[in-house]
Amino acid sequence: MGLPATGGTEAEILEPTTNPLGARYWQTVYALVRDYHNADGTVYNMADPSVGLTICEDGVARFTPFAADGVSIRGDLLASALSPNQGFYSVGFLKPDSVSVTPDQTMTQTPTAQTIRSVRNVLSKLEDKIMFEPIEDSPLVRYLDYELPTINGVPAQGTPNLVISRPLRDVPVERVLVLIGVDGLGQLKARVFPRVVTDKKGKIELGLKAPESSALTYDALPDPFSRAVEWSCYGGSQWNASGDFDFQTTAPVVTPVTGLDANIVFPTPIDVTSPVYTVALQETAGAAFTSATLSGSPTVSGGFTTVKISGLTASTTYNAVQVTATGSNLTATSPVSAPFTSTAL
């Protein structure tokens, strides 16, 4: 395509790309851990159907901490749940604002004798450091701090005469780490790291003004089964409903075509199950909307749906159309379109 003869305003072109509802906070956050290796030497395979999978955007099925309903957290995650379960342990309370994921990459540059700029940059190192700081002095935290395996169980809180010893030499235990964030009542997000290993441990605070704590930092490693280093999972009622944001905030574009028809293009509403479309037509500003006649079947391409209306009056200016998508789960309505004029024939 060439250069368009005319364009649009900021409000028409750019503002629709912003979504104030897309700002996300991890108002509460939980860290779940388990050993990567099972007691028999096999691994916790996060691509095995037995762990409960969902289809990722690349078409690969991987583990998710959210239930199939898309709005709740799975009840079989923790080792304390009824068997069978996924064997995770919750680290418990964490120090405020201590949870972070820090990417670190190194680019190798290519200088030349002819230019002061590098002519090619190559990614030569890539790391992700995941850090959190527990503030519960639990047996689990000691196991993590001492690099002890959890696969055979962790002593219960309050076990009489409990002693947890640290060996003469730490042997890093590879873990699986899942961070779950909750943002209000209807937004869930998780960052899943299928294979991590300790990177460093922070100073243990033993004092009067703060609870005993020590930051734990892990390095994300490739997992050969899920074929990934990390993935993000989204859920919650508000998240699920936000899939129709573009449809509900972007005005349909109407293009009159010969035969007293008009094509109407709009963002496809992704949260409406098996949508059936209807189009309302307004002839003059302030007048009532009436049902337009649809012709043919909707077509979908590149995130947009096109429907055709027919039976327009020749050479007539219409004030607007409005599209409604009705599915088995919900109904959504678009904004009104700009005025348009039908063809002569």
URHUPE-V72330 format. One record per backbone hydrogen bond with DSSP energy under -0.5 kcal/mol. NH is the residue of the N-H (numbers start at 1). CO is the residue of the C=O. E is the energy in kcal/mol with one decimal. If there is no record, write none. Layout:
# URHUPE-V72330
nh=<NH | NH>
co=<CO | CO>
e=<E | E>
This chain:
# URHUPE-V72330
nh=<13 | 14 | 15 | 17 | 18 | 22 | 23 | 27 | 27 | 28 | 30 | 32 | 32 | 33 | 34 | 36 | 37 | 38 | 41 | 44 | 45 | 46 | 48 | 51 | 52 | 54 | 56 | 56 | 59 | 62 | 63 | 64 | 67 | 70 | 74 | 77 | 79 | 81 | 86 | 88 | 89 | 91 | 95 | 98 | 100 | 102 | 103 | 104 | 106 | 108 | 108 | 109 | 110 | 112 | 119 | 122 | 124 | 124 | 125 | 127 | 129 | 130 | 130 | 131 | 131 | 132 | 134 | 134 | 135 | 136 | 137 | 138 | 142 | 143 | 144 | 145 | 146 | 147 | 147 | 148 | 153 | 159 | 162 | 165 | 172 | 174 | 175 | 176 | 177 | 178 | 179 | 180 | 180 | 181 | 182 | 183 | 184 | 186 | 188 | 189 | 190 | 191 | 192 | 192 | 193 | 193 | 194 | 196 | 197 | 199 | 200 | 202 | 205 | 205 | 206 | 207 | 207 | 213 | 214 | 216 | 217 | 218 | 219 | 220 | 221 | 223 | 224 | 227 | 228 | 231 | 233 | 235 | 236 | 238 | 239 | 240 | 241 | 242 | 242 | 243 | 244 | 245 | 248 | 249 | 249 | 250 | 251 | 252 | 253 | 254 | 255 | 257 | 261 | 262 | 263 | 264 | 265 | 266 | 268 | 270 | 270 | 272 | 273 | 275 | 276 | 278 | 280 | 281 | 282 | 283 | 287 | 290 | 292 | 293 | 294 | 295 | 299 | 301 | 304 | 305 | 306 | 307 | 308 | 309 | 310 | 312 | 315 | 316 | 318 | 318 | 319 | 320 | 322 | 323 | 324 | 325 | 326 | 326 | 327 | 327 | 328 | 332 | 334 | 337 | 338 | 340 | 342>
co=<9 | 10 | 10 | 14 | 15 | 19 | 20 | 25 | 182 | 182 | 180 | 30 | 178 | 89 | 176 | 174 | 174 | 42 | 38 | 36 | 43 | 44 | 45 | 48 | 49 | 62 | 54 | 60 | 56 | 54 | 46 | 52 | 72 | 67 | 65 | 74 | 88 | 78 | 76 | 77 | 33 | 31 | 133 | 95 | 131 | 129 | 101 | 127 | 125 | 106 | 122 | 107 | 120 | 115 | 110 | 108 | 106 | 122 | 106 | 104 | 102 | 128 | 218 | 100 | 129 | 216 | 132 | 214 | 93 | 93 | 135 | 136 | 138 | 139 | 140 | 141 | 142 | 143 | 144 | 143 | 150 | 156 | 159 | 163 | 170 | 172 | 196 | 34 | 193 | 32 | 191 | 30 | 178 | 189 | 28 | 187 | 182 | 183 | 235 | 181 | 233 | 179 | 190 | 231 | 177 | 191 | 192 | 175 | 219 | 217 | 217 | 215 | 203 | 213 | 204 | 205 | 210 | 205 | 134 | 132 | 200 | 130 | 197 | 128 | 195 | 228 | 222 | 223 | 223 | 192 | 190 | 188 | 70 | 186 | 186 | 236 | 237 | 238 | 239 | 240 | 241 | 242 | 244 | 245 | 246 | 246 | 249 | 335 | 265 | 252 | 263 | 261 | 257 | 309 | 255 | 307 | 253 | 305 | 303 | 243 | 268 | 269 | 271 | 272 | 326 | 324 | 322 | 290 | 320 | 281 | 284 | 281 | 279 | 310 | 292 | 308 | 306 | 304 | 301 | 266 | 299 | 264 | 295 | 262 | 293 | 260 | 343 | 313 | 316 | 340 | 282 | 282 | 280 | 335 | 278 | 332 | 276 | 324 | 325 | 330 | 273 | 325 | 323 | 321 | 252 | 318 | 316>
e=<-2.6 | -1.6 | -2.6 | -2.1 | -1.9 | -2.2 | -0.9 | -1.0 | -0.6 | -1.6 | -2.3 | -0.5 | -2.8 | -2.5 | -1.5 | -2.6 | -0.5 | -3.7 | -1.8 | -3.1 | -1.3 | -0.8 | -1.5 | -2.1 | -1.4 | -2.7 | -0.5 | -2.7 | -1.9 | -2.6 | -1.8 | -1.1 | -2.5 | -2.0 | -2.6 | -0.6 | -3.0 | -1.8 | -2.8 | -2.5 | -3.0 | -2.8 | -3.2 | -1.8 | -2.3 | -3.2 | -0.6 | -2.9 | -2.3 | -0.5 | -3.4 | -0.6 | -0.6 | -0.8 | -2.5 | -2.4 | -2.7 | -0.6 | -1.2 | -2.6 | -2.7 | -0.5 | -2.8 | -2.7 | -0.5 | -1.9 | -0.5 | -0.6 | -2.1 | -0.6 | -0.5 | -1.8 | -1.9 | -2.3 | -2.3 | -2.6 | -2.8 | -0.5 | -0.6 | -2.9 | -2.4 | -1.7 | -1.3 | -0.6 | -0.6 | -0.6 | -2.6 | -3.1 | -2.4 | -2.7 | -2.4 | -2.5 | -0.5 | -3.6 | -2.6 | -2.5 | -0.6 | -0.6 | -2.9 | -2.2 | -2.4 | -2.4 | -0.5 | -3.1 | -3.1 | -0.5 | -0.6 | -2.5 | -1.7 | -3.2 | -1.2 | -3.3 | -0.7 | -2.5 | -0.6 | -0.5 | -0.6 | -0.6 | -0.7 | -3.0 | -2.2 | -3.1 | -3.3 | -2.2 | -3.1 | -1.6 | -0.5 | -1.3 | -0.9 | -1.6 | -2.8 | -2.2 | -2.8 | -1.1 | -1.8 | -2.6 | -1.8 | -1.1 | -0.8 | -0.9 | -1.2 | -1.9 | -2.6 | -1.1 | -0.6 | -1.8 | -0.5 | -0.5 | -2.6 | -0.5 | -2.8 | -2.3 | -1.7 | -2.0 | -2.8 | -3.1 | -2.4 | -2.1 | -2.5 | -1.0 | -0.7 | -0.5 | -0.7 | -0.7 | -2.1 | -2.1 | -3.0 | -3.9 | -2.8 | -0.5 | -2.2 | -2.6 | -3.1 | -0.7 | -0.6 | -3.0 | -2.0 | -2.8 | -1.5 | -3.1 | -2.8 | -2.3 | -0.6 | -2.5 | -2.6 | -2.3 | -2.3 | -1.0 | -0.6 | -3.5 | -1.3 | -1.7 | -2.0 | -0.5 | -2.6 | -3.2 | -2.3 | -0.5 | -0.5 | -2.6 | -1.4 | -2.6 | -3.0 | -2.2 | -0.5 | -2.2 | -2.7>
